[in-house]
Amino acid sequence: MGIPSSSFAERRRYAILAFLVAACGDGSANSQPGWPQWAQSAQHAGSLRVTGQALDTIDLDFAYDPFVSAEFAGSSSSLGVHYMTPLTDGDAMFMEVKSGAYSASTYSTQDWGIVRFEWVHGAFAQQWQATADWKAVGGTGDFWEPVFHGALANGFLYVPGARGTILKLDEGSGAVVVRITPDATWDDNTYVVSPITADASGRLYFTVLRLPPPGVAVVRPPDDAAESNGSDGWTAAMPSVFYGSDALDSFLVAVDPHDETQIVSMRAIVPDAPKSAAPCLTSFSGGQLPWPPSADATPPVSACGTQRVAINAAPAVAPDGTIYVVTRSHFNSRYAYLVAVQPDLTPKWDASLRDRFTDGCGVPRSLGGQLEPNGAPGGCAVGAPYGVDPATNRHGGGRVLDDSSASPVVAPDGSVFYGAHTSYNHSQGHLMHFSAAGSYLDAYPFGWDSTPAIYTHDGTYSVVTKDNRYGDMGSYCSDPTYCPTDRDASDPDDPEAYFVTQLSPGLKVEWQTKATNQQSCTRGDGGVVTCVSDHPHSFEWCVNAPAIDAVGTVYASSEDGWLYAIAQGGAVRDKILQQHPAGGAYTPAALGPDGKVYSQSSGHLFVVGR
C-alpha cells in the first residue's frame, strides 16, 4: 500500500492511520481487543479505543504481593518494586502473583506466577494460578525489584521463564504448552530482563542478560556516587552484587507464532558504543563540591563495562517492523543508547543519549534551566560554564538506570520518545525525542521512570506523562550544604509540585493537571473514609504508564492512594480511593475492552468501574 500523496499533511494522516491499525488492532486473528502487554501495543501507545467507565465501584481488590511491608522496610523510603500491567482479553484478566520468601540481599528467593480472573455473573472469579520459574536479577543493594511481565498473543499467554526462556501458557488452564528456549547453552545466570512485546503479526520480542557465575568479581568503579539518586538511582544499605562483575553479554530475542526463535547479541547491534575496558567519564566526587570544581575540570574515568540491554525496558516495534531497544554500559549509566534494529535483527541505527541537553548551569527558568549560577544555593560553582551538567562539566545527557521501567514509545509520525534520568534537575530526568532516522529532536524536562502514552486526535497526536517536580531531592547532588532538599526554599521560582501533563508532538505543554490533595486517607470498616492533612505540597503521581481511552480521558494513580480520571483539558472527571499506599511504587494503568479501569497500590490490584 503506497502513500497516496507527497503532502506533509497527508503523509501525517497516513502515518497515524497505520499507527492506529498497529496499536489498536486491525480485525485480524492476531489483533487484541483489550490490553495484551506493557502499554497496550507494540508501539507502547498506552491507549485503547473504548470509553472508560466511571470510577464508582471497586469490583476487585486483589493482593498479589505478600511482601510489601518487608520491601518498604528494606528501602527505608519507598516501595522499590516494579509490577506487571494487568492484561485483559474479553472477560478475562491476567495478573502477576508473588510467593516464596523475601530477602533484601537477593530477589531470587521470591517466586512469580500468573493468576487468571474472569468476569462471571457480575463479579471477578479466580480461574487458575500458575507459577513460573523466572527469577529477578539483583537485590536491594542494586536497584528496585525488576518486573515480571508477560504478553497475550496468538491465543496464548507468554511469560518469562528461567535461563532466558519464556513459557507459552494455555489461556484457559494455565498449563505450559511449551518452553521456548532461544539458546540451550544459557545457564542459571541468564535472565529475561524485559517485558515481552507482541507485534500485530504475533511475533514476540524480549531482552536477555547474561552474567558471570557467582564469585567472579570485577571491582565496580564509582559511578556518580555523590549525586542525589545515588550511584544508579537507588539508595539502599545493602552492598551491590550485580555491579561487582561485568556482564558477559545481552541479547534481543524474537519469536515467531510457530515458536521459532532468532537472537542477536547487543554488542553486535551497537557498534558505536564503547567497549568493556574502554575508559568512560564518571562524575566529580563529593569532596569537590560545589560542581564543577573549576571551569575546565574533567571528571575521572574508569572502565565502561559491557554495553548491554537496560533492565525493565520493553522493546517497542514500529508499524514498519523496526524494533527499538535501550542499552547502557554496565558500569556507567551515562553511556546509553536508543537502538533501532531491522526486522531481521540486523542493525539499523543507534543514537547516543549523551551530550544532548544545554539546560544546566546558569540557564534561566525562561529557557528551561533550574541551576543558579555563581554559587547560589542549590546552584553551580562560581565560573561554571553555561548550560553544563555540573557533575560532568559537559552538556547533559540521558542516563539509563536499571531502577527505571521507562520503555521506548513509537509515535504516529514514526518518531520515538524515551524517558531518561538526569540528576541536575532535581532528578526529574528528560523525555527525549528522536526521529525515525535516529536524529535527536528535543526533550521535555521530566522523564524519570515513565513510559508516556499517546492520544491520537484531529489528524495529530499528543503525549501524556506524569510530570513530578520533586521536593525532597537536592538540585544536583546529595549534600544538603550545596544542594538543599527543601526545594521551595532553595528554588522558589520552581517549587515542589506534581502534574499530569499533555504535550504536543513538539513537546510544548497543551494542558496540565496539578495534584492538589493534601490529605492521607484510609478506607475503614463499612467503606468509611477518614483523612489527615499531612502533605502540604500534595503527592507525586506514581503512575509509570498512564492509560488513555477513546475520548482522551487519562487514567493515572497517585501516591495519595487515589485513582484519577482526567478529561481532556485537565479537569479531574472523577476519582476513587483505592487504599493509602506504603511508599507508592510506580505502577501502570490499563483498560479492559468494557472500559473497566485497572490500577495498583501497595501490592494490590484494583479493578474499578461503574
MIVEXRO-650332 format. One record per residue (C-alpha): x, y, z; residue in one letter. Coordinates in steps of 0.1 Angstrom, whole numbers, plus 5000, padded with zeros to 4 digits. Each point is the difference from the previous one (the first is absolute). Example, Ala and Ser with C-alpha at 12.3 -4.5 7.8 and 13.67 -1.06 7.14 Angstrom:
% residues 2
512349555078A/501450344993S/
//
This chain:
% residues 610
500050005000M/501650324989G/499850355015I/497450184978P/501550355001S/503350175007S/498450285020S/501150015036F/496450015014A/499049694980E/503249825010R/499350075036R/496449884997R/501249694983Y/502549935027A/497450055027I/497749754983L/502849754998A/500750065037F/496449955010L/499849674981V/503249885017A/499250135035A/496349925002C/499549694978G/499049954964D/497349745005G/502349714992S/500349695021A/503150145017N/498550345010S/499250035037Q/496950205010P/501350055036G/503350085017W/502349724990P/503450135010Q/502050295015W/498450334990A/497449814979Q/501749984966S/503449924984A/500450384996Q/499350045037H/497350264992A/498149945033G/496650054985S/496949804991L/497050104979R/497449945027V/498350255023T/501249965035G/497449935027Q/499350245028A/502149945031L/497149915023D/500649655013T/503049775008I/499149674984D/503149825011L/502750065026D/502649734996F/503249995021A/502749854977Y/503150105020D/500249865035P/503450175007F/499050374999V/500950075036S/503449834998A/500750174966E/499150345014F/502249955031A/502949884978G/500050324980S/499550245030S/498050244979S/497949854973S/498649684986L/502849924975G/498249754978V/498950004964H/496849814993Y/498449854969M/497250174981T/496749815004P/499349834966L/496450004987T/498349794973D/496249994998G/498749915035D/503349865011A/502850185019M/503549885008F/502350145027M/503249905017E/500049855035V/503049955023K/500949745026S/503149845015G/502050195025A/501450365001Y/503750085003S/501650344998A/503249864986S/498549824970T/496750014983Y/500449644989S/498449865031T/496650114988Q/497949814975D/497950174973W/496949874983G/496850094982I/496449995011V/497050024977R/496750165010F/496950014980E/496950225002W/497249755008V/496550105011H/501050355009G/503149925020A/503649904994F/500749635007A/503449855002Q/500449734973Q/503649875005W/503450085013Q/503449894985A/503550055013T/502950074976A/503749925007D/501250354990W/502150195025K/500750375003A/503750094998V/501750205027G/499050115035G/499150325020T/503750104999G/499850034962D/496750154989F/496249985005W/498549654995E/499849934962P/496749924984V/498549664991F/497950084969H/498349784974G/497950064969A/496949864983L/500449904963A/499049734976N/497449875024G/502549935027F/501650175031L/503850034999Y/501950065032V/503750025008P/501849685011G/503449895014A/503350014980R/498850254974G/496949804990T/496450094998I/497049785008L/497049974977K/496949945021L/496549894991D/497750295008E/497249785011G/501949785024S/503450165007G/501749684989A/503550034984V/499649924963V/503750034993V/503150165013R/501650224973I/503849975003T/502050244978P/503449855010D/500549675017A/503450115013T/498650285022W/500349925037D/498550115034D/501950334997N/497950104969T/496950215006Y/497150134981V/500150375010V/497350174980S/496249974996P/499049794970I/498850214970T/497749864973A/499650164966D/496949994978A/501149684982S/500449825033G/503850025000R/501550035035L/503050205012Y/501950015033F/503550065014T/502349775018V/503150075022L/502849765007R/502150045031L/503249825012P/499649725026P/500050125036P/503450065014G/501550144968V/500850355011A/501050324982V/500250305023V/497350254991R/501250354994P/498350295017P/497150134979D/498550335011D/499949905036A/499650365013A/497050084979E/496550025016S/498749674988N/503149805010G/502349804976S/497249854979D/496850175011G/499549795031W/501050065036T/500249695022A/502249875028A/500849674983M/503349994980P/499649964962S/500649654986V/498750054965F/502550274992Y/502949825016G/500749814968S/499750104963D/497149854980A/501049734975L/497650104973D/496350084993S/497649914972F/496950104981L/497849704994V/497249974974A/497549715000V/497649944971D/496549865005P/501349654994H/502550035029D/503150034977E/502650245015T/502650244989Q/502650165022I/502550274996V/502750135024S/499750365009M/503750044998R/499649954962A/497050234997I/501650305017V/503450044982P/500450365010D/499949935038A/503349995020P/501549665006K/500049835034S/503550125010A/499850344984A/500450305023P/496750185007C/499550335018L/498449975034T/499150305022S/501850235024F/500349885036S/498050135030G/503250155013G/500250234970Q/496650185006L/498750234988P/500349884965W/501650044976P/503250055021P/501450224973S/499050144966A/502149754982D/499849715024A/499649644986T/498649725021P/502049685005P/499649704977V/499649635006S/499149694980A/496650034982C/499049645003G/498149804973T/497450194981Q/496849805008R/496250035001V/498350215026A/498149815027I/496250044998N/500050184966A/497549834977A/501049994963P/497750214978A/499049914965V/499050264973A/497449924974P/502849964975D/501649725021G/502850205014T/500949895036I/501150255026Y/502149905030V/501850205027V/503649915011T/502650135024R/503649935011S/499849755029H/502250215023F/498950354988N/496450114995S/501250314981R/501049804969Y/496649904987A/498449964966Y/496649984983L/500549724975V/498049934968A/500149644987V/498849884966Q/497249735000P/502749744991D/501950115032L/502850174981T/501150365011P/498150304987K/501450285021W/501050095035D/499750345017A/502050105030S/498150175029L/503250195010R/500650374996D/496550094989R/498850265025F/501250365005T/497750095029D/502549975028G/502150255019C/498850364999G/497249954975V/497050225010P/496649855008R/498650164968S/502249774980L/499449695020G/502950025025G/499949925037Q/503550075012L/501050355012E/503550124990P/502950125021N/499649825033G/496350075007A/498449745024P/499349684980G/501850144970G/503349944983C/503450125010A/501350354993V/501350014964G/498249694988A/499649984962P/496550094988Y/497649724995G/502149705012V/499149725023D/501950095032P/500949645007A/502049964968T/500650364987N/498649894966R/496650034984H/497449805017G/499149654988G/497349745007G/501049735025R/498549664998V/499549875035L/499149645008D/497550135026D/497950144972S/497249834981S/500050264972A/499649854965S/500250154965P/496750134985V/499550024963V/497850294990A/497650024971P/502550204979D/502649735005G/502150205025S/501049845033V/499850125036F/502049875029Y/500050125037G/503650025012A/501450105034H/501950315008T/501050115035S/500850374995Y/496350104997N/498949865034H/500249644986S/497050074977Q/501749864969G/499250104964H/497549864975L/502249964969M/498750024965H/501749844969F/498949994964S/499449674982A/503450044984A/501750045034G/500550375001S/499650175034Y/497150244999L/499350155034D/499149925037A/497650095027Y/501550035036P/498349705015F/500549644990G/501149805031W/498449655001D/497250094976S/498649854968T/497850274986P/496749934983A/498950124966I/496650164993Y/499250004963T/497550274990H/499150254973D/502649894975G/502850035025T/500949865035Y/500950115035S/502449855025V/498949955036V/502449945029T/500250055037K/502150315008D/501350005035N/501950305014R/501549815030Y/500450195033G/502349775019D/502949984975M/503050224999G/500350204968S/503049804987Y/501749835030C/499249835033S/501950235023D/497550245015P/502750275006T/500350054962Y/496749854989C/497350075025P/497149755000T/497450275008D/499250094965R/497550275009D/502650195020A/503049954976S/498150024967D/496950225006P/499650064963D/499549634994D/498449865031P/499049655009E/496949904980A/498649704982Y/498249994967F/498649784973V/501050184968T/498849984964Q/502650104974L/499950084962S/502149794976P/502650285004G/499849965039L/498250325007K/497650005029V/496349974989E/498649965035W/500949895035Q/498249865030T/501650095032K/499749775030A/498250195028T/499049745026N/501850075033Q/498449725019Q/501049645008S/496849804999C/499149645010T/496949804994R/498849835032G/497249765009D/496950054981G/501850204974G/500350315022V/502950234988V/502050195026T/502750264991C/502850185016V/501650314986S/503749934998D/501350084965H/500050384994P/501549964966H/497749714990S/501249664988F/502049894970E/498449824971W/501349645002C/498649874967V/502949894978N/497849934969A/496650184999P/497049874981A/497950214975I/496649924987D/498250084968A/499050355010V/503450095014G/499249945037T/503349935018V/500049745029Y/502850045025A/500849905036S/501550235026S/502149935031E/497050125020D/498349674992G/497350144977W/499449914964L/499250304978Y/498150044967A/501250324983I/498050144971A/501650174970Q/500850365011G/501249885034G/496950005022A/499649705023V/496949814989R/499849785030D/502249815025K/499849715024I/502149905030L/501649664997Q/502150005032Q/502750215015H/503249864986P/503249915017A/502550224982G/498250004967G/501849764976A/499950134964Y/497349794983T/498249994966P/496350044992A/498049804975A/496549984984L/497849714993G/497949964968P/496950095020D/501750325013G/500749885035K/503250165014V/502849805015Y/502450165025S/502349915029Q/501050115034S/502249845027S/500149664984G/496249994993H/498350004967L/496850204998F/497449964972V/497750304999V/496850084981G/496550135001R/
//
